[in-house]
Amino acid sequence: MPFHSARHSAATLLLTRGVHPKIVSEMLGHSTVAITLEVYSHVTPAMHREAERVMDELLGG
């Protein structure tokens, strides 16, 4: 597996497991978290679903 693919896979896995984007951004060496979120925007639907699940749990839904 090429280094870039491994790096991309690692970042995607970390984000989908709930690691804060700022931490992932720092690990990747991005200058801003915005870059990380733009590059890995395909991960955000899963993050949104998880946020919805947590809110339902918190509100007793």
Backbone atoms as SQL, in Angstrom:
CREATE TABLE atoms (id INTEGER PRIMARY KEY, chain TEXT, resi INTEGER, resn TEXT, atom TEXT, x REAL, y REAL, z REAL);
INSERT INTO atoms VALUES
  (1, 'A', 1, 'MET', 'N', 0.848, -1.169, 0.000),
  (2, 'A', 1, 'MET', 'CA', 0.000, 0.000, 0.000),
  (3, 'A', 1, 'MET', 'C', 0.900, 1.241, 0.000),
  (4, 'A', 2, 'PRO', 'N', 0.663, 2.155, -0.918),
  (5, 'A', 2, 'PRO', 'CA', 1.454, 3.392, -0.935),
  (6, 'A', 2, 'PRO', 'C', 1.260, 4.192, 0.356),
  (7, 'A', 3, 'PHE', 'N', 2.282, 4.944, 0.717),
  (8, 'A', 3, 'PHE', 'CA', 2.244, 5.734, 1.948),
  (9, 'A', 3, 'PHE', 'C', 1.018, 6.634, 1.989),
  (10, 'A', 4, 'HIS', 'N', 0.722, 7.322, 0.878),
  (11, 'A', 4, 'HIS', 'CA', -0.403, 8.260, 0.861),
  (12, 'A', 4, 'HIS', 'C', -1.714, 7.523, 1.144),
  (13, 'A', 5, 'SER', 'N', -1.865, 6.330, 0.598),
  (14, 'A', 5, 'SER', 'CA', -3.085, 5.548, 0.833),
  (15, 'A', 5, 'SER', 'C', -3.194, 5.143, 2.296),
  (16, 'A', 6, 'ALA', 'N', -2.086, 4.743, 2.889),
  (17, 'A', 6, 'ALA', 'CA', -2.086, 4.368, 4.299),
  (18, 'A', 6, 'ALA', 'C', -2.438, 5.571, 5.171),
  (19, 'A', 7, 'ARG', 'N', -1.889, 6.713, 4.840),
  (20, 'A', 7, 'ARG', 'CA', -2.151, 7.950, 5.576),
  (21, 'A', 7, 'ARG', 'C', -3.635, 8.321, 5.480),
  (22, 'A', 8, 'HIS', 'N', -4.174, 8.244, 4.262),
  (23, 'A', 8, 'HIS', 'CA', -5.578, 8.565, 4.033),
  (24, 'A', 8, 'HIS', 'C', -6.482, 7.592, 4.802),
  (25, 'A', 9, 'SER', 'N', -6.146, 6.314, 4.749),
  (26, 'A', 9, 'SER', 'CA', -6.937, 5.307, 5.458),
  (27, 'A', 9, 'SER', 'C', -6.892, 5.542, 6.962),
  (28, 'A', 10, 'ALA', 'N', -5.722, 5.835, 7.483),
  (29, 'A', 10, 'ALA', 'CA', -5.582, 6.084, 8.917),
  (30, 'A', 10, 'ALA', 'C', -6.432, 7.278, 9.345),
  (31, 'A', 11, 'ALA', 'N', -6.364, 8.357, 8.586),
  (32, 'A', 11, 'ALA', 'CA', -7.141, 9.551, 8.924),
  (33, 'A', 11, 'ALA', 'C', -8.635, 9.257, 8.869),
  (34, 'A', 12, 'THR', 'N', -9.068, 8.548, 7.854),
  (35, 'A', 12, 'THR', 'CA', -10.481, 8.205, 7.716),
  (36, 'A', 12, 'THR', 'C', -10.947, 7.349, 8.890),
  (37, 'A', 13, 'LEU', 'N', -10.160, 6.350, 9.246),
  (38, 'A', 13, 'LEU', 'CA', -10.517, 5.479, 10.370),
  (39, 'A', 13, 'LEU', 'C', -10.581, 6.256, 11.683),
  (40, 'A', 14, 'LEU', 'N', -9.609, 7.124, 11.908),
  (41, 'A', 14, 'LEU', 'CA', -9.599, 7.913, 13.143),
  (42, 'A', 14, 'LEU', 'C', -10.836, 8.800, 13.228),
  (43, 'A', 15, 'LEU', 'N', -11.171, 9.465, 12.138),
  (44, 'A', 15, 'LEU', 'CA', -12.333, 10.354, 12.142),
  (45, 'A', 15, 'LEU', 'C', -13.630, 9.576, 12.352),
  (46, 'A', 16, 'THR', 'N', -13.758, 8.429, 11.692),
  (47, 'A', 16, 'THR', 'CA', -14.990, 7.652, 11.849),
  (48, 'A', 16, 'THR', 'C', -15.116, 7.048, 13.246),
  (49, 'A', 17, 'ARG', 'N', -13.999, 6.901, 13.947),
  (50, 'A', 17, 'ARG', 'CA', -14.028, 6.381, 15.322),
  (51, 'A', 17, 'ARG', 'C', -14.199, 7.495, 16.354),
  (52, 'A', 18, 'GLY', 'N', -14.382, 8.722, 15.881),
  (53, 'A', 18, 'GLY', 'CA', -14.687, 9.815, 16.786),
  (54, 'A', 18, 'GLY', 'C', -13.505, 10.607, 17.292),
  (55, 'A', 19, 'VAL', 'N', -12.321, 10.373, 16.743),
  (56, 'A', 19, 'VAL', 'CA', -11.166, 11.186, 17.138),
  (57, 'A', 19, 'VAL', 'C', -11.419, 12.609, 16.643),
  (58, 'A', 20, 'HIS', 'N', -11.196, 13.573, 17.510),
  (59, 'A', 20, 'HIS', 'CA', -11.473, 14.970, 17.170),
  (60, 'A', 20, 'HIS', 'C', -10.689, 15.383, 15.924),
  (61, 'A', 21, 'PRO', 'N', -11.361, 16.052, 14.984),
  (62, 'A', 21, 'PRO', 'CA', -10.688, 16.471, 13.744),
  (63, 'A', 21, 'PRO', 'C', -9.428, 17.301, 13.966),
  (64, 'A', 22, 'LYS', 'N', -9.389, 18.093, 15.019),
  (65, 'A', 22, 'LYS', 'CA', -8.201, 18.897, 15.310),
  (66, 'A', 22, 'LYS', 'C', -7.000, 17.990, 15.590),
  (67, 'A', 23, 'ILE', 'N', -7.228, 16.897, 16.306),
  (68, 'A', 23, 'ILE', 'CA', -6.149, 15.951, 16.604),
  (69, 'A', 23, 'ILE', 'C', -5.673, 15.279, 15.327),
  (70, 'A', 24, 'VAL', 'N', -6.625, 14.844, 14.504),
  (71, 'A', 24, 'VAL', 'CA', -6.264, 14.206, 13.234),
  (72, 'A', 24, 'VAL', 'C', -5.496, 15.202, 12.362),
  (73, 'A', 25, 'SER', 'N', -5.939, 16.430, 12.326),
  (74, 'A', 25, 'SER', 'CA', -5.276, 17.472, 11.557),
  (75, 'A', 25, 'SER', 'C', -3.824, 17.652, 12.005),
  (76, 'A', 26, 'GLU', 'N', -3.613, 17.677, 13.307),
  (77, 'A', 26, 'GLU', 'CA', -2.256, 17.819, 13.837),
  (78, 'A', 26, 'GLU', 'C', -1.401, 16.606, 13.483),
  (79, 'A', 27, 'MET', 'N', -1.992, 15.412, 13.568),
  (80, 'A', 27, 'MET', 'CA', -1.248, 14.194, 13.232),
  (81, 'A', 27, 'MET', 'C', -0.826, 14.190, 11.761),
  (82, 'A', 28, 'LEU', 'N', -1.688, 14.721, 10.894),
  (83, 'A', 28, 'LEU', 'CA', -1.396, 14.760, 9.461),
  (84, 'A', 28, 'LEU', 'C', -0.471, 15.910, 9.085),
  (85, 'A', 29, 'GLY', 'N', -0.322, 16.867, 9.991),
  (86, 'A', 29, 'GLY', 'CA', 0.529, 18.019, 9.699),
  (87, 'A', 29, 'GLY', 'C', -0.147, 19.086, 8.863),
  (88, 'A', 30, 'HIS', 'N', -1.482, 19.063, 8.828),
  (89, 'A', 30, 'HIS', 'CA', -2.201, 20.105, 8.089),
  (90, 'A', 30, 'HIS', 'C', -2.083, 21.431, 8.844),
  (91, 'A', 31, 'SER', 'N', -2.035, 22.514, 8.099),
  (92, 'A', 31, 'SER', 'CA', -1.880, 23.824, 8.734),
  (93, 'A', 31, 'SER', 'C', -3.145, 24.276, 9.451),
  (94, 'A', 32, 'THR', 'N', -4.299, 23.787, 9.011),
  (95, 'A', 32, 'THR', 'CA', -5.564, 24.114, 9.670),
  (96, 'A', 32, 'THR', 'C', -6.468, 22.891, 9.677),
  (97, 'A', 33, 'VAL', 'N', -7.384, 22.870, 10.635),
  (98, 'A', 33, 'VAL', 'CA', -8.359, 21.780, 10.696),
  (99, 'A', 33, 'VAL', 'C', -9.311, 21.868, 9.504),
  (100, 'A', 34, 'ALA', 'N', -9.481, 23.062, 8.949),
  (101, 'A', 34, 'ALA', 'CA', -10.356, 23.232, 7.787),
  (102, 'A', 34, 'ALA', 'C', -9.863, 22.399, 6.607),
  (103, 'A', 35, 'ILE', 'N', -8.564, 22.321, 6.429),
  (104, 'A', 35, 'ILE', 'CA', -8.003, 21.512, 5.341),
  (105, 'A', 35, 'ILE', 'C', -8.361, 20.045, 5.566),
  (106, 'A', 36, 'THR', 'N', -8.188, 19.593, 6.776),
  (107, 'A', 36, 'THR', 'CA', -8.503, 18.200, 7.097),
  (108, 'A', 36, 'THR', 'C', -9.972, 17.908, 6.823),
  (109, 'A', 37, 'LEU', 'N', -10.843, 18.781, 7.280),
  (110, 'A', 37, 'LEU', 'CA', -12.274, 18.558, 7.094),
  (111, 'A', 37, 'LEU', 'C', -12.666, 18.629, 5.619),
  (112, 'A', 38, 'GLU', 'N', -11.989, 19.457, 4.849),
  (113, 'A', 38, 'GLU', 'CA', -12.279, 19.535, 3.415),
  (114, 'A', 38, 'GLU', 'C', -11.835, 18.255, 2.703),
  (115, 'A', 39, 'VAL', 'N', -10.630, 17.797, 3.001),
  (116, 'A', 39, 'VAL', 'CA', -10.092, 16.607, 2.343),
  (117, 'A', 39, 'VAL', 'C', -10.889, 15.365, 2.727),
  (118, 'A', 40, 'TYR', 'N', -11.317, 15.302, 3.977),
  (119, 'A', 40, 'TYR', 'CA', -12.002, 14.120, 4.476),
  (120, 'A', 40, 'TYR', 'C', -13.499, 14.351, 4.644),
  (121, 'A', 41, 'SER', 'N', -14.066, 15.221, 3.812),
  (122, 'A', 41, 'SER', 'CA', -15.491, 15.533, 3.918),
  (123, 'A', 41, 'SER', 'C', -16.369, 14.307, 3.692),
  (124, 'A', 42, 'HIS', 'N', -15.847, 13.293, 3.010),
  (125, 'A', 42, 'HIS', 'CA', -16.630, 12.065, 2.805),
  (126, 'A', 42, 'HIS', 'C', -16.897, 11.339, 4.120),
  (127, 'A', 43, 'VAL', 'N', -16.157, 11.682, 5.152),
  (128, 'A', 43, 'VAL', 'CA', -16.328, 11.046, 6.457),
  (129, 'A', 43, 'VAL', 'C', -17.432, 11.729, 7.255),
  (130, 'A', 44, 'THR', 'N', -17.723, 12.976, 6.955),
  (131, 'A', 44, 'THR', 'CA', -18.653, 13.738, 7.789),
  (132, 'A', 44, 'THR', 'C', -20.069, 13.176, 7.837),
  (133, 'A', 45, 'PRO', 'N', -20.598, 12.508, 6.795),
  (134, 'A', 45, 'PRO', 'CA', -21.938, 11.926, 6.971),
  (135, 'A', 45, 'PRO', 'C', -21.985, 10.928, 8.129),
  (136, 'A', 46, 'ALA', 'N', -20.969, 10.110, 8.269),
  (137, 'A', 46, 'ALA', 'CA', -20.928, 9.172, 9.392),
  (138, 'A', 46, 'ALA', 'C', -20.825, 9.927, 10.712),
  (139, 'A', 47, 'MET', 'N', -20.069, 11.014, 10.720),
  (140, 'A', 47, 'MET', 'CA', -19.931, 11.818, 11.927),
  (141, 'A', 47, 'MET', 'C', -21.265, 12.463, 12.281),
  (142, 'A', 48, 'HIS', 'N', -22.013, 12.897, 11.276),
  (143, 'A', 48, 'HIS', 'CA', -23.336, 13.491, 11.511),
  (144, 'A', 48, 'HIS', 'C', -24.298, 12.451, 12.088),
  (145, 'A', 49, 'ARG', 'N', -24.279, 11.261, 11.534),
  (146, 'A', 49, 'ARG', 'CA', -25.155, 10.202, 12.050),
  (147, 'A', 49, 'ARG', 'C', -24.827, 9.889, 13.507),
  (148, 'A', 50, 'GLU', 'N', -23.544, 9.854, 13.825),
  (149, 'A', 50, 'GLU', 'CA', -23.141, 9.580, 15.204),
  (150, 'A', 50, 'GLU', 'C', -23.583, 10.709, 16.128),
  (151, 'A', 51, 'ALA', 'N', -23.464, 11.952, 15.678),
  (152, 'A', 51, 'ALA', 'CA', -23.903, 13.090, 16.480),
  (153, 'A', 51, 'ALA', 'C', -25.412, 13.015, 16.718),
  (154, 'A', 52, 'GLU', 'N', -26.161, 12.634, 15.706),
  (155, 'A', 52, 'GLU', 'CA', -27.609, 12.475, 15.862),
  (156, 'A', 52, 'GLU', 'C', -27.929, 11.376, 16.876),
  (157, 'A', 53, 'ARG', 'N', -27.196, 10.272, 16.795),
  (158, 'A', 53, 'ARG', 'CA', -27.410, 9.165, 17.719),
  (159, 'A', 53, 'ARG', 'C', -27.147, 9.613, 19.156),
  (160, 'A', 54, 'VAL', 'N', -26.075, 10.345, 19.354),
  (161, 'A', 54, 'VAL', 'CA', -25.721, 10.826, 20.699),
  (162, 'A', 54, 'VAL', 'C', -26.797, 11.774, 21.216),
  (163, 'A', 55, 'MET', 'N', -27.258, 12.684, 20.365),
  (164, 'A', 55, 'MET', 'CA', -28.306, 13.620, 20.804),
  (165, 'A', 55, 'MET', 'C', -29.579, 12.874, 21.163),
  (166, 'A', 56, 'ASP', 'N', -29.960, 11.881, 20.366),
  (167, 'A', 56, 'ASP', 'CA', -31.132, 11.083, 20.700),
  (168, 'A', 56, 'ASP', 'C', -30.956, 10.413, 22.061),
  (169, 'A', 57, 'GLU', 'N', -29.758, 9.869, 22.283),
  (170, 'A', 57, 'GLU', 'CA', -29.477, 9.213, 23.553),
  (171, 'A', 57, 'GLU', 'C', -29.551, 10.202, 24.722),
  (172, 'A', 58, 'LEU', 'N', -28.969, 11.380, 24.535),
  (173, 'A', 58, 'LEU', 'CA', -28.964, 12.384, 25.596),
  (174, 'A', 58, 'LEU', 'C', -30.372, 12.893, 25.914),
  (175, 'A', 59, 'LEU', 'N', -31.196, 12.991, 24.882),
  (176, 'A', 59, 'LEU', 'CA', -32.540, 13.524, 25.067),
  (177, 'A', 59, 'LEU', 'C', -33.570, 12.437, 25.323),
  (178, 'A', 60, 'GLY', 'N', -33.114, 11.210, 25.455),
  (179, 'A', 60, 'GLY', 'CA', -34.019, 10.123, 25.794),
  (180, 'A', 60, 'GLY', 'C', -34.873, 9.646, 24.635),
  (181, 'A', 61, 'GLY', 'N', -34.394, 9.878, 23.410),
  (182, 'A', 61, 'GLY', 'CA', -35.186, 9.515, 22.218),
  (183, 'A', 61, 'GLY', 'C', -35.049, 8.108, 21.789);
